[in-house]
Amino acid sequence: MCAALLLGAGTVAAEDIDTLPATVTFVVSTGYWEDAGETGAAGDASAKRQGYYKLVSVRQPDRTAKVYLQQLTLGASGPQVVSSVEIEQLTVLKPYVTDIRPESSAGPTSQPGLFATVYLKTDPQAREAEGWTVLIDDLGEMTVERATN
């Protein structure tokens, strides 16, 4: 019976992963965001929303990649995408993304925001990848710049 339960759970998980496009090369969940909610014209306050970020690299037909920033929230039925935005500062480079890494793998941070490094090559024959930092501050402002080590 236990084996049947495990087998059934594996089928559900396999179906979930089968919906992931083969062109997705990297996905990193990191950081978190929150908004305080707003008071409408009638004086009613909307609930505070919060969630986490994902950086997603999607391979394009020419083998370069586009990197997207997603904001997700956890609803009663599981994670839901609030927004998806292409990071155009990286797209214009026509990058070959080789890795995406969060600042830390220790779990949630104590402050809202995101800090991750996208490793990429602008020439697929280059020996070393360049690091590009994606930073979102506690106000939700995004900065993308070449990493300086």
C-alpha positions as protocol buffer text, in pm:
chain_id: "A"
residue {
  index: 1
  type: MET
  ca { x: 0 y: 0 z: 0 }
}
residue {
  index: 2
  type: CYS
  ca { x: 280 y: 241 z: 91 }
}
residue {
  index: 3
  type: ALA
  ca { x: 449 y: 171 z: -243 }
}
residue {
  index: 4
  type: ALA
  ca { x: 123 y: 250 z: -422 }
}
residue {
  index: 5
  type: LEU
  ca { x: 100 y: 584 z: -241 }
}
residue {
  index: 6
  type: LEU
  ca { x: 459 y: 670 z: -331 }
}
residue {
  index: 7
  type: LEU
  ca { x: 405 y: 564 z: -691 }
}
residue {
  index: 8
  type: GLY
  ca { x: 94 y: 782 z: -712 }
}
residue {
  index: 9
  type: ALA
  ca { x: 279 y: 1080 z: -568 }
}
residue {
  index: 10
  type: GLY
  ca { x: 558 y: 1028 z: -822 }
}
residue {
  index: 11
  type: THR
  ca { x: 307 y: 1040 z: -1106 }
}
residue {
  index: 12
  type: VAL
  ca { x: 173 y: 1376 z: -990 }
}
residue {
  index: 13
  type: ALA
  ca { x: 526 y: 1516 z: -956 }
}
residue {
  index: 14
  type: ALA
  ca { x: 618 y: 1384 z: -1302 }
}
residue {
  index: 15
  type: GLU
  ca { x: 313 y: 1555 z: -1452 }
}
residue {
  index: 16
  type: ASP
  ca { x: 415 y: 1883 z: -1287 }
}
residue {
  index: 17
  type: ILE
  ca { x: 767 y: 1869 z: -1428 }
}
residue {
  index: 18
  type: ASP
  ca { x: 639 y: 1769 z: -1772 }
}
residue {
  index: 19
  type: THR
  ca { x: 470 y: 2110 z: -1801 }
}
residue {
  index: 20
  type: LEU
  ca { x: 806 y: 2290 z: -1767 }
}
residue {
  index: 21
  type: PRO
  ca { x: 921 y: 2397 z: -2114 }
}
residue {
  index: 22
  type: ALA
  ca { x: 1241 y: 2228 z: -2234 }
}
residue {
  index: 23
  type: THR
  ca { x: 1378 y: 2572 z: -2322 }
}
residue {
  index: 24
  type: VAL
  ca { x: 1402 y: 2669 z: -1952 }
}
residue {
  index: 25
  type: THR
  ca { x: 1770 y: 2628 z: -1866 }
}
residue {
  index: 26
  type: PHE
  ca { x: 1792 y: 2777 z: -1515 }
}
residue {
  index: 27
  type: VAL
  ca { x: 1542 y: 2868 z: -1242 }
}
residue {
  index: 28
  type: VAL
  ca { x: 1640 y: 3023 z: -910 }
}
residue {
  index: 29
  type: SER
  ca { x: 1395 y: 3113 z: -634 }
}
residue {
  index: 30
  type: THR
  ca { x: 1543 y: 3370 z: -400 }
}
residue {
  index: 31
  type: GLY
  ca { x: 1461 y: 3677 z: -196 }
}
residue {
  index: 32
  type: TYR
  ca { x: 1117 y: 3802 z: -109 }
}
residue {
  index: 33
  type: TRP
  ca { x: 887 y: 4098 z: -165 }
}
residue {
  index: 34
  type: GLU
  ca { x: 596 y: 4254 z: 16 }
}
residue {
  index: 35
  type: ASP
  ca { x: 357 y: 4540 z: -31 }
}
residue {
  index: 36
  type: ALA
  ca { x: 161 y: 4698 z: 247 }
}
residue {
  index: 37
  type: GLY
  ca { x: -173 y: 4693 z: 68 }
}
residue {
  index: 38
  type: GLU
  ca { x: -354 y: 5007 z: -35 }
}
residue {
  index: 39
  type: THR
  ca { x: -653 y: 5202 z: 83 }
}
residue {
  index: 40
  type: GLY
  ca { x: -910 y: 5245 z: -195 }
}
residue {
  index: 41
  type: ALA
  ca { x: -1127 y: 5549 z: -267 }
}
residue {
  index: 42
  type: ALA
  ca { x: -1406 y: 5405 z: -49 }
}
residue {
  index: 43
  type: GLY
  ca { x: -1160 y: 5374 z: 241 }
}
residue {
  index: 44
  type: ASP
  ca { x: -1141 y: 4995 z: 229 }
}
residue {
  index: 45
  type: ALA
  ca { x: -794 y: 4854 z: 281 }
}
residue {
  index: 46
  type: SER
  ca { x: -667 y: 4570 z: 65 }
}
residue {
  index: 47
  type: ALA
  ca { x: -473 y: 4291 z: 229 }
}
residue {
  index: 48
  type: LYS
  ca { x: -95 y: 4302 z: 254 }
}
residue {
  index: 49
  type: ARG
  ca { x: 60 y: 4087 z: -19 }
}
residue {
  index: 50
  type: GLN
  ca { x: 395 y: 3914 z: -3 }
}
residue {
  index: 51
  type: GLY
  ca { x: 582 y: 3649 z: -190 }
}
residue {
  index: 52
  type: TYR
  ca { x: 914 y: 3554 z: -343 }
}
residue {
  index: 53
  type: TYR
  ca { x: 1112 y: 3606 z: -662 }
}
residue {
  index: 54
  type: LYS
  ca { x: 1229 y: 3371 z: -936 }
}
residue {
  index: 55
  type: LEU
  ca { x: 1491 y: 3435 z: -1201 }
}
residue {
  index: 56
  type: VAL
  ca { x: 1431 y: 3219 z: -1508 }
}
residue {
  index: 57
  type: SER
  ca { x: 1661 y: 3171 z: -1808 }
}
residue {
  index: 58
  type: VAL
  ca { x: 1484 y: 3066 z: -2130 }
}
residue {
  index: 59
  type: ARG
  ca { x: 1684 y: 2951 z: -2431 }
}
residue {
  index: 60
  type: GLN
  ca { x: 1595 y: 3117 z: -2761 }
}
residue {
  index: 61
  type: PRO
  ca { x: 1608 y: 2960 z: -3112 }
}
residue {
  index: 62
  type: ASP
  ca { x: 1948 y: 3126 z: -3177 }
}
residue {
  index: 63
  type: ARG
  ca { x: 2085 y: 2956 z: -2858 }
}
residue {
  index: 64
  type: THR
  ca { x: 2107 y: 3283 z: -2665 }
}
residue {
  index: 65
  type: ALA
  ca { x: 1880 y: 3333 z: -2365 }
}
residue {
  index: 66
  type: LYS
  ca { x: 1630 y: 3573 z: -2220 }
}
residue {
  index: 67
  type: VAL
  ca { x: 1619 y: 3613 z: -1843 }
}
residue {
  index: 68
  type: TYR
  ca { x: 1291 y: 3686 z: -1670 }
}
residue {
  index: 69
  type: LEU
  ca { x: 1209 y: 3807 z: -1321 }
}
residue {
  index: 70
  type: GLN
  ca { x: 892 y: 3665 z: -1171 }
}
residue {
  index: 71
  type: GLN
  ca { x: 710 y: 3770 z: -857 }
}
residue {
  index: 72
  type: LEU
  ca { x: 512 y: 3488 z: -698 }
}
residue {
  index: 73
  type: THR
  ca { x: 275 y: 3469 z: -406 }
}
residue {
  index: 74
  type: LEU
  ca { x: 151 y: 3167 z: -216 }
}
residue {
  index: 75
  type: GLY
  ca { x: -224 y: 3129 z: -239 }
}
residue {
  index: 76
  type: ALA
  ca { x: -455 y: 2863 z: -101 }
}
residue {
  index: 77
  type: SER
  ca { x: -401 y: 2657 z: -417 }
}
residue {
  index: 78
  type: GLY
  ca { x: -21 y: 2697 z: -416 }
}
residue {
  index: 79
  type: PRO
  ca { x: 221 y: 2941 z: -582 }
}
residue {
  index: 80
  type: GLN
  ca { x: 75 y: 3192 z: -827 }
}
residue {
  index: 81
  type: VAL
  ca { x: 264 y: 3423 z: -1063 }
}
residue {
  index: 82
  type: VAL
  ca { x: 191 y: 3789 z: -986 }
}
residue {
  index: 83
  type: SER
  ca { x: 412 y: 3929 z: -1263 }
}
residue {
  index: 84
  type: SER
  ca { x: 677 y: 3827 z: -1516 }
}
residue {
  index: 85
  type: VAL
  ca { x: 919 y: 4082 z: -1662 }
}
residue {
  index: 86
  type: GLU
  ca { x: 1196 y: 4030 z: -1915 }
}
residue {
  index: 87
  type: ILE
  ca { x: 1526 y: 4173 z: -1790 }
}
residue {
  index: 88
  type: GLU
  ca { x: 1604 y: 4376 z: -2099 }
}
residue {
  index: 89
  type: GLN
  ca { x: 1945 y: 4490 z: -1969 }
}
residue {
  index: 90
  type: LEU
  ca { x: 2056 y: 4128 z: -2013 }
}
residue {
  index: 91
  type: THR
  ca { x: 1860 y: 4054 z: -2332 }
}
residue {
  index: 92
  type: VAL
  ca { x: 2042 y: 4327 z: -2525 }
}
residue {
  index: 93
  type: LEU
  ca { x: 2369 y: 4142 z: -2456 }
}
residue {
  index: 94
  type: LYS
  ca { x: 2240 y: 3835 z: -2649 }
}
residue {
  index: 95
  type: PRO
  ca { x: 2374 y: 3621 z: -2364 }
}
residue {
  index: 96
  type: TYR
  ca { x: 2457 y: 3255 z: -2343 }
}
residue {
  index: 97
  type: VAL
  ca { x: 2357 y: 3201 z: -1979 }
}
residue {
  index: 98
  type: THR
  ca { x: 2581 y: 2949 z: -1800 }
}
residue {
  index: 99
  type: ASP
  ca { x: 2443 y: 2976 z: -1444 }
}
residue {
  index: 100
  type: ILE
  ca { x: 2225 y: 3176 z: -1207 }
}
residue {
  index: 101
  type: ARG
  ca { x: 2313 y: 3183 z: -838 }
}
residue {
  index: 102
  type: PRO
  ca { x: 2144 y: 3342 z: -538 }
}
residue {
  index: 103
  type: GLU
  ca { x: 2346 y: 3546 z: -291 }
}
residue {
  index: 104
  type: SER
  ca { x: 2290 y: 3278 z: -30 }
}
residue {
  index: 105
  type: SER
  ca { x: 2148 y: 2929 z: -17 }
}
residue {
  index: 106
  type: ALA
  ca { x: 2069 y: 2961 z: 355 }
}
residue {
  index: 107
  type: GLY
  ca { x: 1699 y: 3029 z: 304 }
}
residue {
  index: 108
  type: PRO
  ca { x: 1491 y: 3344 z: 338 }
}
residue {
  index: 109
  type: THR
  ca { x: 1665 y: 3669 z: 421 }
}
residue {
  index: 110
  type: SER
  ca { x: 1555 y: 3908 z: 694 }
}
residue {
  index: 111
  type: GLN
  ca { x: 1502 y: 4200 z: 454 }
}
residue {
  index: 112
  type: PRO
  ca { x: 1285 y: 4218 z: 143 }
}
residue {
  index: 113
  type: GLY
  ca { x: 1466 y: 4223 z: -190 }
}
residue {
  index: 114
  type: LEU
  ca { x: 1673 y: 4004 z: -417 }
}
residue {
  index: 115
  type: PHE
  ca { x: 2042 y: 3964 z: -489 }
}
residue {
  index: 116
  type: ALA
  ca { x: 2154 y: 3711 z: -749 }
}
residue {
  index: 117
  type: THR
  ca { x: 2426 y: 3674 z: -1008 }
}
residue {
  index: 118
  type: VAL
  ca { x: 2362 y: 3569 z: -1367 }
}
residue {
  index: 119
  type: TYR
  ca { x: 2670 y: 3417 z: -1530 }
}
residue {
  index: 120
  type: LEU
  ca { x: 2680 y: 3460 z: -1906 }
}
residue {
  index: 121
  type: LYS
  ca { x: 2896 y: 3471 z: -2214 }
}
residue {
  index: 122
  type: THR
  ca { x: 2841 y: 3711 z: -2501 }
}
residue {
  index: 123
  type: ASP
  ca { x: 3063 y: 3488 z: -2716 }
}
residue {
  index: 124
  type: PRO
  ca { x: 2992 y: 3117 z: -2680 }
}
residue {
  index: 125
  type: GLN
  ca { x: 3362 y: 3043 z: -2743 }
}
residue {
  index: 126
  type: ALA
  ca { x: 3479 y: 3261 z: -2452 }
}
residue {
  index: 127
  type: ARG
  ca { x: 3666 y: 3071 z: -2181 }
}
residue {
  index: 128
  type: GLU
  ca { x: 3518 y: 3257 z: -1883 }
}
residue {
  index: 129
  type: ALA
  ca { x: 3165 y: 3371 z: -1810 }
}
residue {
  index: 130
  type: GLU
  ca { x: 3091 y: 3725 z: -1691 }
}
residue {
  index: 131
  type: GLY
  ca { x: 2888 y: 3780 z: -1376 }
}
residue {
  index: 132
  type: TRP
  ca { x: 2594 y: 4021 z: -1388 }
}
residue {
  index: 133
  type: THR
  ca { x: 2426 y: 4121 z: -1063 }
}
residue {
  index: 134
  type: VAL
  ca { x: 2049 y: 4151 z: -1038 }
}
residue {
  index: 135
  type: LEU
  ca { x: 1956 y: 4351 z: -729 }
}
residue {
  index: 136
  type: ILE
  ca { x: 1610 y: 4446 z: -607 }
}
residue {
  index: 137
  type: ASP
  ca { x: 1600 y: 4675 z: -306 }
}
residue {
  index: 138
  type: ASP
  ca { x: 1340 y: 4683 z: -31 }
}
residue {
  index: 139
  type: LEU
  ca { x: 1133 y: 4931 z: -235 }
}
residue {
  index: 140
  type: GLY
  ca { x: 1119 y: 4698 z: -535 }
}
residue {
  index: 141
  type: GLU
  ca { x: 1361 y: 4895 z: -755 }
}
residue {
  index: 142
  type: MET
  ca { x: 1572 y: 4671 z: -980 }
}
residue {
  index: 143
  type: THR
  ca { x: 1936 y: 4735 z: -1071 }
}
residue {
  index: 144
  type: VAL
  ca { x: 2128 y: 4519 z: -1320 }
}
residue {
  index: 145
  type: GLU
  ca { x: 2503 y: 4569 z: -1356 }
}
residue {
  index: 146
  type: ARG
  ca { x: 2820 y: 4384 z: -1432 }
}
residue {
  index: 147
  type: ALA
  ca { x: 2952 y: 4223 z: -1114 }
}
residue {
  index: 148
  type: THR
  ca { x: 3267 y: 4370 z: -966 }
}
residue {
  index: 149
  type: ASN
  ca { x: 3471 y: 4126 z: -762 }
}
